[in-house]
């Protein structure tokens, strides 16, 4: 007879190590952006001035830093006070 008592635990340990290695590889691939399409949102520092009461209000937006803001504002549209 042959002694096969230690074969099953060794195969079990090898399988657990393989599963842990696969999970670690998947997590690392997601973390480094290899898997999945990660979309970054633009970030900009804007300060608005001139907001207040009255009938003739001029709003000025000043870009202090961050990503370029283009196409976000349509200057051909003007809203009257009370419009939504």
VEXVEXNU-353439 format. One line per 8 residues: for each residue x, y, z of N, C-alpha, C. Coordinates in steps of 0.2 Angstrom, whole numbers. Layout:
% residues N
X/Y/Z/X/Y/Z/X/Y/Z | ...
% end
This chain:
% residues 84
4/-6/0/0/0/0/4/6/0 | 2/11/-3/5/18/-3/2/22/2 | 6/27/4/4/32/9/1/38/5 | -5/39/5/-8/45/2/-12/50/7 | -10/49/13/-14/54/18/-12/61/17 | -6/63/15/-4/69/15/-5/73/8 | -8/69/3/-9/72/-4/-14/77/-4 | -20/75/0/-26/80/0/-25/86/3
-21/87/9/-20/93/12/-15/98/8 | -10/94/5/-6/98/0/-9/101/-6 | -14/97/-9/-17/100/-15/-22/106/-12 | -25/105/-6/-29/110/-4/-26/117/-3 | -20/116/0/-16/122/1/-14/125/-5 | -12/121/-10/-10/124/-17/-16/128/-20 | -22/125/-19/-28/128/-22/-29/134/-19 | -29/135/-12/-30/141/-9/-25/146/-11
-19/145/-11/-14/150/-13/-15/152/-20 | -17/148/-25/-19/150/-32/-25/154/-32 | -30/153/-28/-36/157/-28/-34/164/-25 | -30/164/-20/-28/171/-17/-24/175/-22 | -19/171/-25/-15/175/-30/-19/178/-36 | -25/174/-38/-29/176/-43/-33/182/-41 | -35/182/-35/-39/188/-32/-35/194/-31 | -28/193/-29/-24/199/-29/-22/202/-35
-21/197/-40/-20/200/-47/-26/204/-50 | -32/202/-49/-38/205/-51/-38/212/-48 | -37/212/-41/-38/218/-37/-32/223/-39 | -26/221/-41/-21/225/-43/-22/228/-50 | -25/224/-54/-27/226/-61/-32/232/-61 | -37/231/-57/-42/236/-56/-40/242/-53 | -35/242/-48/-33/247/-44/-28/251/-49 | -24/248/-53/-20/252/-58/-23/254/-64
-30/252/-65/-33/255/-71/-33/250/-77 | -30/244/-76/-29/240/-82/-36/237/-84 | -40/236/-79/-47/233/-81/-52/239/-79 | -56/240/-83/-62/245/-82/-60/252/-85 | -65/255/-87/-64/262/-90/-65/267/-84 | -60/270/-81/-61/274/-76/-61/281/-79 | -66/285/-78/-67/292/-81/-66/297/-76 | -62/301/-77/-60/307/-72/-64/313/-74
-67/316/-68/-71/322/-69/-67/328/-69 | -68/333/-73/-64/339/-73/-65/343/-66 | -60/346/-64/-60/350/-58/-57/357/-59 | -61/362/-57/-59/369/-59/-61/373/-53 | -58/378/-51/-59/383/-46/-62/389/-49 | -69/390/-48/-72/396/-51/-75/400/-45 | -75/407/-46/-77/411/-41/-82/416/-45 | -88/416/-42/-93/421/-45/-94/427/-41
-95/433/-45/-95/439/-42/-101/443/-45 | -104/447/-41/-109/451/-44/-116/448/-43 | -117/443/-39/-124/440/-38/-127/445/-33 | -133/447/-34/-136/451/-29/-143/453/-32 | -146/457/-28/-153/460/-30/-153/465/-35 | -159/467/-37/-159/472/-42/-161/469/-49 | -162/474/-54/-165/472/-60/-159/471/-65 | -154/474/-64/-148/474/-69/-142/471/-66
-142/464/-66/-136/461/-62/-131/458/-67 | -125/459/-66/-120/456/-71/-116/451/-66 | -116/445/-69/-112/440/-65/-106/438/-69 | -100/438/-65/-93/437/-67/-91/431/-64 | -89/426/-69/-85/420/-66/-78/421/-68 | -74/420/-62/-67/420/-63/-64/413/-62 | -60/411/-67/-57/404/-67/-50/405/-63 | -49/402/-57/-43/403/-53/-38/397/-54
-41/392/-57/-36/386/-58/-40/380/-59 | -36/374/-61/-39/368/-62/-39/367/-70 | -44/362/-72/-45/361/-79/-48/366/-82 | -47/366/-89/-50/371/-93/-58/370/-94 | -61/376/-93/-68/375/-94/-70/378/-101 | -73/374/-105/-75/376/-112/-82/372/-114 | -86/376/-117/-92/374/-119/-97/373/-113 | -96/375/-107/-100/374/-102/-106/379/-101
-104/385/-104/-109/391/-103/-111/393/-110 | -117/394/-111/-120/397/-118/-121/404/-117 | -117/408/-119/-118/416/-118/-123/419/-122 | -126/415/-127/-132/418/-131/-139/417/-127 | -139/414/-121/-145/414/-118/-144/418/-112 | -150/422/-111/-150/426/-105/-157/425/-101 | -156/424/-95/-162/423/-91/-165/429/-87 | -171/431/-88/-174/436/-84/-175/434/-77
-175/439/-73/-176/437/-66/-183/434/-65 | -184/429/-62/-190/425/-61/-191/419/-66 | -186/419/-71/-187/413/-76/-184/407/-72 | -186/401/-74/-183/395/-72/-180/391/-78
% end
